[in-house]
Amino acid sequence: MEQKHFISRSIMTAAIVFLTGIFPLSFARADTSGPNLIANPSLETASADPSTPLGWNQGKWGTNTAVFSYPVAGSDGAGAANLQITSYADGDAKWYFDPVAVSAGTYQFSDSYKSDTKTYLVAQFTDTAGAFSYASIATLNPAPDWAAAKAIVTVPSGTARITVFHLINSVGSLTVDNYSLQVYTAPVVPPPTPDNLITNPSLEYAGADGQPVGWFQGGWGNNTSAYSYPITGYNGNAASVQTTSYTDGDAKWYFAPVTAKSNWRYLFSDYYRSDTASVVEAQVQLQDGTYQYIRAANLPAAGTWTKFSGEIVTPPNAKSITIFHLIAGVGTLATDEYSLAEIGSAAFAKGMVSLNFDDGWLNTYRNGYPILKTLGLKSTYYVMADALGDTGYMTLAQVKTLQSSGNEIGSHTKTHADLTTLTPEQLTDEVSGSKTWFTANGINAATFAYPFGSYNAAADAAVKSAGYAGARTSDPGYNSKVTNKYKLVMQSVENTTTLAQVKQWINQAKQNKTWLILLFHKVQTNTSGEQYSTTPAMIAQIGSYLKTQQVPVITNSQGLGMMGQ
């Protein structure tokens, strides 16, 4: 006999894992064994009472008006059942199959349904003494077309029989068909391979929680997002996320992080379909437990299944990696057929250091250059063409002396202008015009440094068009063999920088086989009030440390020549 069931009733002794949402008629590969325990599961056979399918019951409690109809058109035949609540104060209404004998263990339940209101799946357990207990196992959104409801149920010890209520508890209509209850066995998921490091990359296998094995739902911020699985994918099953309201944050599915190598190149790909822009971003956990995020791509909406493929390079001290294919706005994104494979090392043969001096200050020539010359270390000097010979700046003759001594001279534009603020004509004059001037005056300015570290797409294009081999930014970091040659990164040595900090940077570059660029500006004894300055003593200590550690000191052009090898 059915007992009334309140949806708010807490889960009792049963361990229940449930799946929510609306799903096309697609099922993940969650292994089952044995027959369907439900008699007349498709409701095709009527009982002696033609208004009720054989082995089925009408259930209702509370103050509401419910109308039960059978038979009605089903998902694959004429044997479906419908119920409609036309007025509602409390309670619920449902069709349910005769309780079936079960033993403690895990079972998989599913049915097909259509509804114009939210519906619920509730398991009713009958123990050996005839007592009832209940558990809510799914909340399902309205489904105007036939959809699949699915849940994994862990039946507690002492249970003799079970039935499942697919019910409504509000004004609306619900039609049900194609019920199934089978013993559930956890799927045997093929292990990752060297060609694909992701477990369950095609999302074909569901776990006891109804979710794809090895996958997680993720999101943050102020938005309303719903996750659906399984849905029909590019090849088999897929997963989707839908954001219906958005202020900030994002939403995504992502695979369990896999072990990552430091300074390593990985090739990632997936198939996606979306009605809004999406982002591919790597989350890399470092050895110290912190995270670094690497943007791989900004993708446009794709109305049909589209493949994305891109390379990701892990930072030094990487421990693990996963990839987020996310949306950060109102819309829907479906993803399938993930792949992550190693390409190879992004590290150099050994760690290297470059010493950069920006702006062409006279004190770098007088106070820094003699120290480095004595130590046998070469540097790269980025100078402004129009400033040469001005008070406080080197002369052209001094720059030529540096070049003839084996140091590199690079362009820092004509006037140290912020390239992102210029007209196209001004940009060309500063970038290409400075190179032309240097060439005409016997200076081989092969590389470039952005004034103020400021750059954009137009500046990047101008530098490439002018024929520079590469460019350095003022962004902090270390360079690998696959760093963008026109976005080299550095570590800035300023008046508050300690020798211990610089040694740490050098040690890290040496350990991880990366290219460290140390950026200096003025070199003077008194650095008080001058942020972008350092002392001759610091230059000498850094140079000596590089020598004792046997770290190669190279020019920027030399470093660029080693990239991609």
C-alpha positions in Angstrom: 0.0 0.0 0.0 1.3 3.5 -0.8 1.8 5.9 2.0 1.8 9.6 1.5 5.2 11.2 0.9 6.3 14.7 1.6 9.0 16.0 -0.8 10.6 17.8 2.2 11.1 14.5 4.0 14.8 14.0 4.7 16.7 11.1 3.2 16.7 8.4 5.8 18.9 5.3 5.7 19.3 5.0 2.0 22.4 6.4 0.3 21.0 8.1 -2.8 22.8 9.9 -5.6 20.7 11.8 -8.1 20.8 13.5 -11.4 18.9 16.7 -12.2 17.8 18.5 -15.3 16.3 17.6 -18.7 18.1 15.2 -21.0 17.5 14.1 -24.5 16.9 10.4 -24.8 20.6 9.5 -24.5 22.2 7.3 -21.8 25.7 7.2 -20.5 27.5 3.8 -20.3 26.6 3.0 -16.7 26.9 -0.8 -16.7 23.8 -2.7 -15.6 23.3 -6.4 -15.3 20.2 -8.6 -15.1 16.7 -8.0 -16.4 14.5 -5.0 -16.0 12.8 -5.7 -12.6 9.6 -3.7 -13.5 6.8 -5.7 -15.1 5.1 -4.0 -18.0 7.7 -1.3 -18.0 6.4 0.4 -21.2 2.8 0.3 -20.0 1.7 -1.3 -23.2 -0.5 -3.9 -21.5 -3.7 -2.8 -19.8 -5.1 -4.5 -16.6 -8.6 -5.8 -16.2 -9.5 -2.1 -15.7 -8.6 -0.7 -19.2 -7.9 2.7 -17.6 -4.9 1.3 -15.7 -1.8 -0.5 -17.0 -1.2 -4.0 -15.7 1.0 -3.9 -12.6 0.6 -0.1 -12.1 -1.1 2.1 -9.6 -2.5 5.6 -9.3 -1.2 7.5 -6.2 -2.4 10.7 -4.7 -2.5 12.5 -1.3 -3.2 16.0 0.0 -5.5 18.7 -1.1 -5.4 18.8 -4.9 -7.4 17.8 -7.9 -5.7 15.2 -10.1 -6.9 13.5 -13.3 -5.2 10.2 -14.4 -5.4 9.2 -18.0 -4.4 5.9 -19.7 -3.6 5.0 -22.4 -2.1 8.0 -24.1 0.5 8.3 -26.9 4.0 7.3 -25.6 7.5 7.9 -26.6 7.6 4.7 -28.7 4.0 3.4 -28.6 0.5 3.9 -27.4 1.1 2.8 -23.8 2.0 5.8 -21.8 0.2 7.3 -18.7 -0.6 10.9 -18.0 -1.7 12.8 -14.9 -2.8 16.3 -14.6 -3.3 18.4 -11.5 -5.8 21.2 -12.1 -5.9 22.7 -8.6 -3.4 22.4 -5.8 -3.0 23.2 -2.1 -0.6 20.4 -1.0 0.3 16.8 -1.5 1.2 15.2 -4.8 0.1 12.8 -7.5 1.8 10.0 -9.5 1.7 6.8 -11.4 3.9 4.0 -9.9 4.7 0.4 -10.6 4.0 -2.4 -8.1 6.9 -2.6 -5.6 9.5 -5.2 -6.7 11.8 -7.4 -4.6 15.3 -6.2 -4.2 18.3 -6.7 -1.9 20.8 -4.3 -0.6 22.9 -2.9 -3.4 23.0 -0.3 -6.2 20.3 0.0 -8.9 19.8 2.2 -11.9 16.4 3.7 -12.5 15.2 5.5 -15.6 12.1 6.6 -17.4 10.9 8.8 -20.3 8.7 11.8 -19.5 7.1 15.0 -20.7 5.9 17.7 -18.4 5.0 21.4 -18.3 6.1 21.8 -14.7 8.9 20.7 -12.4 8.7 17.0 -11.4 10.4 14.7 -8.9 11.7 11.2 -8.5 11.1 9.7 -5.1 12.1 6.1 -4.1 9.9 4.3 -1.7 11.6 1.5 0.3 9.6 -1.2 2.1 11.6 -3.1 4.8 11.1 -6.7 5.9 8.6 -5.5 8.6 6.5 -3.7 6.1 7.6 -0.2 7.2 8.2 2.5 4.6 11.0 5.0 4.1 11.4 7.6 1.3 14.2 9.3 -0.5 14.1 12.1 -3.0 16.4 11.1 -5.8 16.0 13.7 -8.6 14.5 17.0 -9.3 13.6 17.4 -13.0 12.9 20.5 -15.0 9.9 20.8 -17.3 10.3 18.9 -20.6 8.0 19.9 -23.5 9.4 17.0 -25.5 10.2 13.4 -24.5 13.2 13.4 -22.2 15.1 10.9 -20.1 15.1 10.8 -16.3 17.8 8.7 -14.7 19.1 8.1 -11.2 21.4 5.7 -9.3 19.8 4.3 -6.1 21.7 2.5 -3.4 19.2 0.3 -1.6 19.9 0.1 2.2 20.2 -3.1 4.2 16.9 -4.6 5.3 14.9 -3.4 2.3 12.6 -6.0 0.8 10.9 -4.0 -2.0 11.2 -0.8 -3.9 9.1 1.4 -6.2 9.8 4.8 -7.6 7.3 7.7 -7.8 7.7 10.1 -10.7 5.4 12.8 -9.3 4.2 16.3 -9.6 3.2 18.5 -6.6 1.9 21.6 -8.4 -0.6 22.5 -11.1 0.6 20.9 -14.4 0.7 17.8 -16.5 3.1 14.8 -16.5 3.3 11.9 -19.0 5.5 8.9 -18.3 6.7 5.9 -20.3 9.6 3.4 -20.6 10.5 2.6 -17.0 13.6 0.6 -16.1 15.1 -0.7 -12.8 18.2 -2.8 -13.1 21.1 -3.9 -10.9 23.9 -1.4 -11.3 27.5 -2.4 -11.7 30.1 0.3 -11.8 31.5 0.6 -15.4 35.0 -0.5 -16.2 36.5 2.7 -17.6 39.4 2.3 -19.9 42.6 3.8 -18.4 44.2 6.9 -20.0 46.9 6.3 -22.6 50.0 8.3 -23.7 47.9 9.6 -26.6 45.2 10.9 -24.3 45.9 11.6 -20.6 42.2 12.1 -19.7 40.1 9.4 -18.1 36.7 9.0 -19.8 37.5 11.7 -22.4 34.4 11.1 -24.4 32.1 11.2 -21.3 30.6 7.8 -22.2 30.8 6.3 -18.7 28.6 7.4 -15.8 29.4 6.7 -12.2 27.2 5.9 -9.2 26.3 9.6 -8.9 25.0 9.7 -12.5 27.8 12.0 -13.6 30.5 11.2 -16.1 33.3 9.2 -14.3 36.3 11.5 -13.7 34.4 14.7 -14.4 33.2 17.6 -12.3 30.9 20.6 -12.5 32.6 23.9 -11.8 31.6 27.5 -11.5 32.0 30.7 -9.5 30.6 34.1 -9.2 27.1 35.5 -9.4 25.3 33.5 -12.1 22.5 30.9 -12.5 23.8 27.8 -14.3 22.4 24.3 -14.9 24.4 21.3 -15.8 23.1 18.5 -18.0 24.4 15.0 -18.6 24.2 12.9 -20.7 23.1 14.7 -23.8 23.6 13.7 -27.4 27.1 14.6 -28.4 29.4 14.8 -31.3 30.0 11.1 -31.0 27.9 9.4 -28.3 27.4 11.3 -25.1 28.3 14.9 -24.1 27.7 17.3 -21.3 26.3 20.8 -21.4 26.1 23.8 -19.1 23.4 26.6 -19.5 23.7 30.0 -17.8 20.3 31.7 -17.6 21.3 34.8 -15.7 24.8 36.3 -15.3 26.6 39.1 -13.4 30.1 37.6 -13.1 32.0 34.4 -12.8 31.8 31.4 -15.1 30.5 27.8 -15.4 32.0 24.7 -16.9 32.6 20.9 -16.9 36.2 19.8 -16.3 38.1 16.5 -16.0 40.0 15.4 -13.0 43.4 17.0 -12.9 46.2 14.9 -14.4 49.9 14.9 -13.4 51.8 17.6 -15.3 55.4 18.1 -16.1 57.1 21.5 -15.7 57.9 23.6 -18.8 56.1 21.0 -20.9 54.1 21.4 -24.1 50.6 19.8 -24.2 48.2 19.6 -27.1 44.5 20.0 -26.0 41.4 19.5 -28.1 37.7 19.1 -27.8 34.5 19.4 -29.8 32.0 22.0 -28.7 28.7 23.6 -29.7 27.4 26.8 -28.2 25.1 29.8 -28.8 27.6 32.2 -27.1 31.3 32.9 -26.9 33.4 30.5 -24.8 36.8 30.3 -23.3 39.4 27.5 -23.1 41.7 27.9 -20.0 44.2 25.6 -18.3 44.3 25.4 -14.5 47.7 24.3 -13.4 48.4 23.5 -9.8 52.0 24.2 -8.8 54.1 22.2 -6.3 53.5 24.8 -3.6 49.7 24.2 -3.9 48.9 27.5 -5.6 47.2 27.7 -9.0 48.1 29.4 -12.3 45.6 29.9 -15.1 46.6 30.0 -18.7 44.2 31.3 -21.3 44.4 29.1 -24.4 41.6 30.6 -26.6 38.6 32.8 -26.8 36.1 31.0 -29.1 33.1 32.4 -30.9 29.7 30.7 -30.8 29.4 27.5 -32.9 26.0 26.4 -34.0 27.3 22.9 -35.1 29.9 20.7 -33.4 33.3 22.3 -34.0 36.7 21.1 -33.0 39.1 23.3 -31.0 42.8 22.4 -30.8 45.5 24.4 -29.2 48.9 24.1 -27.4 49.4 24.8 -23.7 52.8 25.2 -22.0 53.0 24.5 -18.3 55.0 26.8 -16.0 57.9 25.8 -13.9 57.0 23.7 -10.8 53.8 22.4 -12.4 52.2 19.6 -10.5 48.9 18.9 -12.2 46.7 20.3 -15.0 43.0 20.3 -16.1 41.3 22.3 -18.8 38.2 24.5 -18.4 36.1 25.0 -21.5 33.8 27.6 -20.0 31.1 30.2 -20.6 31.1 33.5 -18.8 27.7 34.9 -19.9 24.1 33.9 -20.7 24.0 31.0 -23.1 24.6 27.2 -23.5 27.8 25.3 -24.2 28.0 21.6 -24.9 31.4 19.7 -25.0 32.6 16.3 -26.1 35.6 14.3 -27.2 38.3 15.8 -25.0 42.0 15.0 -25.6 45.2 16.0 -23.8 48.6 14.7 -25.0 52.2 15.6 -24.4 54.1 17.2 -27.2 57.5 17.6 -25.5 59.7 19.7 -23.3 59.5 23.5 -23.6 62.7 23.9 -21.5 66.1 24.9 -22.9 69.2 22.7 -22.6 70.1 24.7 -19.5 69.0 27.7 -17.6 70.2 31.1 -19.0 70.2 34.8 -18.0 70.1 38.0 -19.9 71.0 41.4 -18.5 68.9 44.2 -20.0 69.5 47.9 -19.4 66.7 50.2 -20.6 66.6 53.8 -21.7 70.3 54.4 -22.5 71.2 56.1 -19.3 74.7 57.4 -19.1 75.3 55.9 -15.6 74.7 52.4 -17.0 77.7 53.0 -19.3 79.9 54.6 -16.6 78.9 52.5 -13.5 77.5 49.2 -14.9 79.3 48.4 -18.1 82.9 48.4 -16.6 81.9 45.9 -13.9 80.3 43.5 -16.4 83.2 43.9 -18.8 85.7 42.9 -16.1 83.5 39.8 -15.3 83.3 39.0 -19.1 79.5 39.3 -19.2 77.6 40.7 -22.2 74.4 42.6 -21.9 71.5 44.0 -24.0 71.0 47.8 -24.0 67.7 49.2 -25.2 68.2 52.8 -26.1 66.0 55.6 -27.5 67.3 57.1 -30.8 66.3 60.7 -30.1 67.7 60.7 -26.6 71.3 59.8 -27.5 73.6 62.7 -26.6 71.0 64.4 -24.3 71.9 65.2 -20.7 72.1 62.0 -18.7 72.0 59.7 -21.7 74.7 57.9 -23.6 76.1 59.3 -26.8 76.1 57.4 -30.1 79.8 56.8 -29.8 79.4 55.2 -26.4 76.6 53.0 -27.8 78.9 51.9 -30.6 81.6 51.1 -28.0 79.1 48.8 -26.2 78.3 47.1 -29.5 81.9 46.6 -30.6 82.6 45.0 -27.2 80.0 42.3 -28.0 77.0 43.7 -26.2 73.7 44.0 -28.0 71.9 47.2 -28.8 68.2 47.1 -29.2 65.5 49.7 -30.0 63.5 51.4 -27.3 61.8 53.6 -30.0 62.7 57.2 -30.7 61.1 59.0 -27.8 60.0 56.4 -25.3 56.4 56.9 -26.4 53.5 54.7 -25.1 52.8 52.8 -28.3 49.2 52.0 -27.4 48.3 55.8 -27.5 49.7 56.5 -31.0 48.2 57.0 -34.4 49.2 54.4 -37.0 51.6 56.9 -38.5 53.2 57.8 -35.2 53.5 54.1 -34.3 55.3 53.3 -37.5 57.7 56.3 -37.0 58.6 55.2 -33.4 59.0 51.5 -34.2 60.2 51.3 -37.8 61.7 54.8 -37.9 64.0 54.0 -34.9 65.2 50.8 -36.6 66.0 52.7 -39.8 67.9 55.4 -37.8 69.9 52.8 -35.9 70.8 51.0 -39.1 71.8 54.2 -40.8 74.1 55.0 -37.9 75.9 51.6 -37.7 73.8 50.0 -35.0 72.3 46.6 -35.6 69.1 46.9 -33.5 67.7 43.4 -34.0 65.4 43.3 -31.0 62.9 45.7 -29.4 61.7 46.6 -25.9 58.2 48.2 -25.4 58.4 51.6 -23.6 56.6 51.4 -20.2 56.1 47.7 -21.1 52.9 48.8 -22.9 51.8 47.0 -26.0 48.7 45.9 -27.9 47.9 44.1 -31.1 48.8 47.1 -33.2 52.1 47.6 -31.5 52.9 43.9 -31.9 52.1 44.0 -35.6 54.3 47.1 -36.0 57.3 45.5 -34.3 57.0 42.4 -36.5 56.5 44.5 -39.7 59.6 46.5 -38.9 61.7 43.3 -39.0 62.6 42.9 -35.4 63.5 39.3 -34.4 61.6 39.7 -31.1 60.5 42.1 -28.3 60.6 42.2 -24.6 57.7 43.4 -22.4 57.7 44.4 -18.7 55.6 41.5 -17.8 57.1 39.3 -15.0 58.0 35.7 -15.6 60.4 33.3 -17.2 60.8 32.4 -20.9 60.6 28.9 -22.3 61.4 27.7 -25.8 57.8 28.3 -26.9 57.3 31.7 -25.3 56.0 34.2 -27.8 59.1 35.9 -29.2 57.4 39.2 -29.3 56.2 39.0 -25.7 59.3 38.1 -23.8 59.0 38.4 -20.0 61.4 39.5 -17.3 62.1 40.2 -13.7 62.7 43.8 -12.8 65.6 44.7 -10.5 64.7 47.9 -8.6 66.0 49.9 -5.7 64.1 47.7 -3.2 65.1 44.4 -4.8 67.4 42.3 -2.6 70.3 40.2 -3.7 68.5 37.2 -2.2 65.5 37.8 -4.5 67.8 37.9 -7.6 69.6 34.8 -6.5 66.2 33.0 -6.2 65.3 34.1 -9.7 68.6 32.8 -11.0 68.4 29.5 -9.1 64.8 28.9 -10.4 65.9 29.6 -14.0 68.8 27.2 -13.6 66.7 24.5 -12.0 63.9 24.7 -14.5 66.0 25.3 -17.6 64.3 28.6 -18.4 65.5 31.9 -19.8 65.6 34.7 -17.2 65.8 38.3 -18.3 66.9 40.7 -15.5 65.8 44.2 -16.3 67.8 47.2 -15.0 67.5 50.9 -15.6 69.8 53.4 -13.9 73.0 52.3 -12.1 74.0 54.7 -9.4 75.4 54.8 -5.9 72.4 56.7 -4.4 69.1 54.9 -5.3 66.9 56.7 -2.7 63.7 57.9 -4.4 64.7 56.2 -7.7 62.5 53.1 -8.0 64.0 52.0 -11.3 67.6 52.1 -10.2 70.2 49.8 -8.7 73.7 50.2 -7.3 77.0 49.3 -8.9 77.6 47.0 -5.9 74.4 45.1 -6.7 75.5 44.7 -10.4 78.9 43.3 -9.2 77.2 40.9 -6.8 74.8 39.6 -9.4 77.5 39.2 -12.0 79.7 37.3 -9.5 76.9 35.0 -8.6 76.2 34.2 -12.2 79.9 33.4 -12.7 80.1 31.2 -9.6 76.9 29.3 -10.5 78.1 28.9 -14.1 74.9 30.2 -15.5 75.3 31.2 -19.2 74.8 34.9 -19.7 73.5 35.7 -23.2 72.1 38.6 -25.1 68.4 38.7 -26.1 69.2 38.0 -29.7 71.1 34.9 -28.6 68.2 33.7 -26.5 65.8 34.3 -29.3 68.0 32.2 -31.6 67.7 29.2 -29.2 63.9 29.3 -29.1 62.2 26.6 -31.1 65.4 24.5 -31.3 
